[in-house]
Amino acid sequence: MSGHRIPAGIVNAREADAKFSLVRHRPAPDLRPFVDHHWVLRWDLSGRPPHEQVVLPNLAVNVTFFRDAAGAFGPGKRPFRYVVEGTDHGIGVRFRPGAFRAFLTGPVTMISGGSVPLTDLFPGTGPVMESVRNATDDFEMVLAAEELLLAKHPVLTTAARTAIEAVETISAEPAITRVGELSRRTGLSRRSLQRLFAEHVGTAPKWAIQVYRLNEAAARIAAEERPDYAELATELGYSDQAHFIRDFRSVTGWVPTEYARLNRVQEQESRREKFPGGRQV
């Protein structure tokens, strides 16, 4: 499928750009059925205040290799918050929604809204973390992470492929706003979708649809100077603005006007930091 919506969910990306660098890398061929991409984070805030980065909920499982965050983080219903301070770097692996079941001994719901330490999932984590810590370039980190993952000899089952395809259907078709529509589109009953998503995605199909709709709304609100909330609600398939506002808050933690104001204020603060004394270009 083409035209997939992949929620990035980085709150105030403009400010984030001033605090850290984020580079994405394509996975090795053997991992592409499982992994969307690797992401490498580097920052140098020496002599500067710590920065708390907020990331909106999405459906991906992320396996991370950082000094203070080494584990598999499941899909959650609340924004994820991470503090960067000092000088450091690390790598994360973003899995395709539905594909991480091959690395677990149980359903993905076992890590929904939480995390599992790397040492609980992968043998030989210590040397890999050491390789990441001592890496001088992105390639060394990617290679270390991929060797650890491939050592599990993961197999993508038929059920996992079906789950991945169901999520990609949501991703590619914004018109799907109800579970009934997803059921008709995939040919799976509502009950089958519920079981499939619990086992392989870690969320209910209704929540999966909401995540894509409302991450899209958040991106629009952050990008537009004067968002038209009523028009946006209609475009996303909501019959009334109040329902849209409730759902947006349930996913992001803010109502749309608060989210817009947050992004504008942080953007202004980021500009002031880049151009002290009020000078802007």
N, C-alpha and C positions, 0 to 999 in steps of 0.2 A: 504494500500500500504506500501511497505517497501523500504528502501533505499532513503528516502526523503532527499533532500538538504534543510537545514534550515539555511539561511544566518545569521551568527552571526555578521559579519561586524565590529568587533572591530579592529580599525587600530592599528597596532603594539601591539598585545596581550602580548608579552613578557614585554614590558614596563608597560602596564596596570597592569600586575600582581604585579609589584613593588609598585604601587600607591594605589590600592584598592583590596578588595576581592569581588568576585562575586560568589554567590551560587544559583543554580537553584533548585526549588522544584516543584514536581508534584501537579497539582490542585486536589481538592476534586472531587469525581465521578460526582456530579451534574454539575460541571463546565467544565469537560473534553470535551464536545462537542464544547465549546466556547474558551477554554484557552489552549495554548501550555504549558506554565509553568509560575511560579512566579520566579522573580529574586530579590535577596537581595544583596544590595550594602552596604559595610562598608569601611570607610577609616579613617586613622589618619595621617594627614600631618602636625601635630603641629610642628612649627619651620622649616617647609620646604615650598618651593614655591608651589603655586597652580598648579594643573595639568589640562590641557584641553584635554579631551578625545573626539576623533572623532569616530563616528559610521557611517558606510556606509548605504545608503538607503536600506530599505527592505519593504515588503508589510504588515507587522504586525502593528496593532494598539496597542500601549502600554499605559496602565493606570498607572500613577506613584503617589507615596505617599512620596514626599520629601519636605523638608522645603521650598525650593525655586522653586519647580517644581511639583505641584500637579494638574494633569489634564490628559486628554486623548489626546495623540499625534498620529496624523494620519500618513499614509504612505506619504513620501516626495520624491522629486527628487534631493535633495541635502543632503550631509552628515550632520548628526546631531552633534552638538558640545555642550559639557557640562563641566563646570569647577567644579572640586572637590577641596575643600580647608578646612583647619582646621580639625575638627573631626566631623563625622556625619554618619548617616545610613538612609536607607529607603528601600522601596519595590516597585517593578514594576510588572505589570501583562501583559504578552505578549499574545495577542489574536491570535487565528488561523486566517489567512487571509480569509476574507469572513464572519466571525462570529460576528463581532462587531455591525452589523446593528441592532441587537436585543436590543441594549442599546441606540440607537439614535432615534430621531423623524424624521429623514430624511436620505438621502443617505450618504454613507461613504465619498463621495466626499466633503461633507460639512466640513470635518476636514482634507482633504488631504493637505499636506504641512503646516499644522498648528496644533493648539491645542484648546481644550475647557477646561475651569476650571472645576475641580471636582464638585464644588458647582452648576454648571449649569446642571450637569447630574445626580447627586445622592443626595438625601436628607440625612441629618444626617452625612455629611462629617466631621464636626468638631470633634465629639467624636472619629471617626475612626483615624483621623490624630493624635489626642492626644494619642490614643492607640499605634500607630506606633512610635511616638516620645519616649514614655516611655517603649517600649518593651525591654525586657532583652534577648530575644532569637528570632530566626527566626519564630518559630511556632506562637508566639503571633502576629507577623506582618501578617503572612499568614492568620490566623484566622480572624483578623480584616478586611482585604481586602476582603476576601471571603464572609463574612457576608454582607458587603455593596453591593457586586455584586449580591448575591443571593436574596437580598431584592427586586430587580427589577423583579424577576420572569421571566427571559428571556425565549423566545421560539425560537427554531431554525426552521425557515420556510423551505419549500421545495426548494424555490429559493436560500436560504442561503446555504443549503446543496449542491445544484448544483454548486454554486460559490466555496465553499470549495473544492469540488471534482475537479473542473477545475484547481484550483491553485495547488492542490496536484498532479494532472497529470503533470503539468509543473515541479514540484519539483522532481517527481520520474523519469521523462524521459528526460534526457539531450538532446536527439535527437530532441526534439521539439524546433525549433529555429525560427519558423514563426507562425503568427496567423492562417494562412491557415492550418498548421499541427495540431494546437490545435483544430481548428474547425472540422477537420476530426476525430480527436481522441475522441472528446467529443460528436460529433453528433449535435453540435449547430452551427447555422449560424454565420458569422462574426458579423452581426448586433445584434444578440441575445447575443453574447459574450460581445460586447461593452456595451450594456445596463446592463447586469448582473454584469460586473466588476465595472461599474460606481456606481451602487446601493449598492453593497455588499463588494467590495474590495477597491474602492476608487481610482483606477488607470485604465488606458487602458490595455487591454490584451497584446499589444505589449510591453509596459513598464514592465509589470509583467515578461514576458519572458526575457527581458534584465536584470532585477534585478537578477534573478537566474543565468543567464550565467556569468554576470560580477562580482557578489560576488564570484562565484567559481573561476573566473580568479584572483581576488584579493587575495584569499586564497592561490592559487598556487604560485603567484608571491612572496608573503610574505614568503612562506615556502621554496622555492627553492633558492639555492645559486646563480645559474646563469640561470635564466629563459630563455627559448627559445621562444621568443614572436611570431615568425612566426608559429612555431609548435603549440603553445597554441591557436592562432587564428584559425588555421585549425581544431583543435580538437573541438573548440566551434562552428564550423559551418560557420566561416567567409570565404568569397572567397578571401579576400585580407587583409593584415595586417593594411593598412591605415584605413579601415572601423572599424576594431577591436579597434584601438587606439582612434578613434573619439567616439565610443560608450563607451569605458572604461572611457574616460574623462567625458562624459556626466553623468555617474553614480557616479564616485568616486571624480571627481574634479581634478584628476591628470592623466597624461599620464602614461603608464605602467612603463617606466624607472624612472620617478619621484617617483612613488609609491614604487618601489623596493628600491630606494635610501633612501626614507623617513623611511621605516621600518628598513633598515640596520643601518642608523645613530641613530635612536632612540634606537635600540637594544644596540648599543655600549655605548650610554649615560647611559642607564639603568644599564649596567654592571659596568661602572665606578662608578655609584652611590652606587651600592652594594659593590664594592671592591675599595675603594678610594686608590689613589696613583698608580693606574694602575694595581694593582694585580688582576688577574682573575684566575678562576679555571674552 
